[in-house]
Amino acid sequence: MPVPTSPASSGATPPPHANRIPKTTWLKLGWAWLVVIAFTLYGGTWLAQPLTPVVALVCFAVLFFTIVAASFGVVHEADLLAHKLGEPYGTLILTLSIVSIEVILIASMLLGPGEFPTIGRDSIFAVMMIILNLVMGLCLIAGGLRHGEQEYNAQGANAYLAMIVLLTGTALVLPNYLSGAGEFSHLQAWTITAITAGLYAAFLLLQMRGEKRLFIQPPVGQMAVAHAPAQTKAVDHAGSSNDRASILRSSLLLLAMIIPIVLLAHHLAIVIDYGVAAAGAPVAVSGVLIAIIVFTPESLTAVKAALNNEMQRSINLCQGAFVSTVGLTVPAVLVIGLVTGKQVVMGISALETVLLGLTVLLSMLSFNGQRTSVMQGAMHLALFVLYGFLLFNP
C-alpha cells in the first residue's frame, strides 16, 4: 500500500485555504500558553504546601487537559510533516516529539521536591505494557476486523524487537544482577548511558538512510524489498516554496506546542506526587499516569493507521515509540542521577521481569510472519489486563 502523499507532493493544486492554520490549532495553542502564564504567575501560591484535595484535583484536571491537548497538537503537526516528508521521517518526528515530552515529565519528577528513585524504570515499564500490549493489541484487532489479515514489513518489526530486547535487558534487568538494590554504579551508569545513546543514534541513522526500506508499508500482496525503490519515489520531498513554507510552519507550531508542556511539567509533577501519596496508590502508578498522558494521542494515531490498512505505520508508531522511550529515557535519567546525586533505581521486580519476558516473546511470535491476525491482538490485550490487575494486586 503506497504511503499517502499530500496534494502538493502528488502534483495537485492545493485549495486556497490549505495553508491556513485551523482554528482548533489556535485554540489549543492559545489555551496552552494561557495556562502557562497563569501557573507561572500563581502556580507557586496554588501548589504551596500543604495542598488540599480540592486544589490538587482542580490543578491536575487543568494541567492534564492542557498537556493532552498540546500533545494532540503535536501529533497533528507531526502528521502534516509525515505527509510532506514521507515515511519513516514523519513517524520519527512524531515519535521523537512525544517521547521528548515523556522525558521532560520524568525529569521534572526526578528534580522535583519528592523522592522518585524508580520513576524512570516505572515509566519505561508502563509504556512497554501500554504500547506493546494495549495499543498494539487494539491495532491488531481493529485492523483485522476491518481488513482481515494485514501485511507489514517483517524485517522492520524484527529490527524494533531486537532493539527492545537489548535495551530493556541492559536497562531494566541487568541492574538486578549487578547490585541487590537494582542500581548502577557511577562507572556502570556512564557506560550504559554511552552504549544506549550510541546504539539508539546508530539505529535512527540506519532507519532514515541505509535501511529506510525496512520501515515502509509493503505494497499489498508483495514484498517490501522488491518494491522499495518505487515507494521511495512516491514520497520524494516536494521542492516548491509552498511545501517548504508549510513544513516550516508545521515545525514551528510543533515546537510551540511542546514548550508549554515543558513549562508545565514541574507543576504536574507536584500534583502527581501529592495524589499518589494521598491515595495510597503504588508508586508505579506515577509512571502509568505519565505514559497515559503522553502516549494517548500517538496511540489513537496508531489505531487510526491500522483502520486505514497501514499496519506498518502502526508498528512504527508503537514499537518505534518504545525503542525511542528506552533510547532517550535511560540516558536522561541516568545522567540526571549522576549530575544531581539523586538515587536512580532501574532494576525491575521479579514479577515485572516475567511480564517483560512474556511481552517480548509474544511480540516476537506475533510479528514473526508477513501478516497479522485478530487472535494475536486478543492475546496482547489479555496480557495487558493481567498487568493492570497485578499492578494493584501483586
Secondary structure, DSSP 8 states (H G I E B T S, - for coil): ------TTTTT----GGGGS--HHHHHHHHHHHHHHHHHHHHHHHHT-SS--HHHHHHHHHHHHHHHHHHHHHHHHHHHHHHHHH-TTHHHHHHHHHHHHHHHHHHHHHHHSSS--TTHHHHHHHHHHHIIIIIIHHHHHHHHHHHHSS-B--HHHHHHHHHHHHHHHIIIIITHHHH-TTS---HHHHHHHHHHHHHHHHHHHHHHHTTTGGGGS---TTS-HHHHHHHHHHHT----SHHHHHHHHHHHHHHHHHHHHHHHHHHHHHHHHHHHHHHHT--THHHHHHHHHHHHHHHHHHHHHHHHTT-HHHHHHHHHHHHHHHHHHHHHHHHHHHHHH---------HHHHHHHHHHHHHHHHHTSSSB--HHHHHHHHHHHHHHHHHHH--
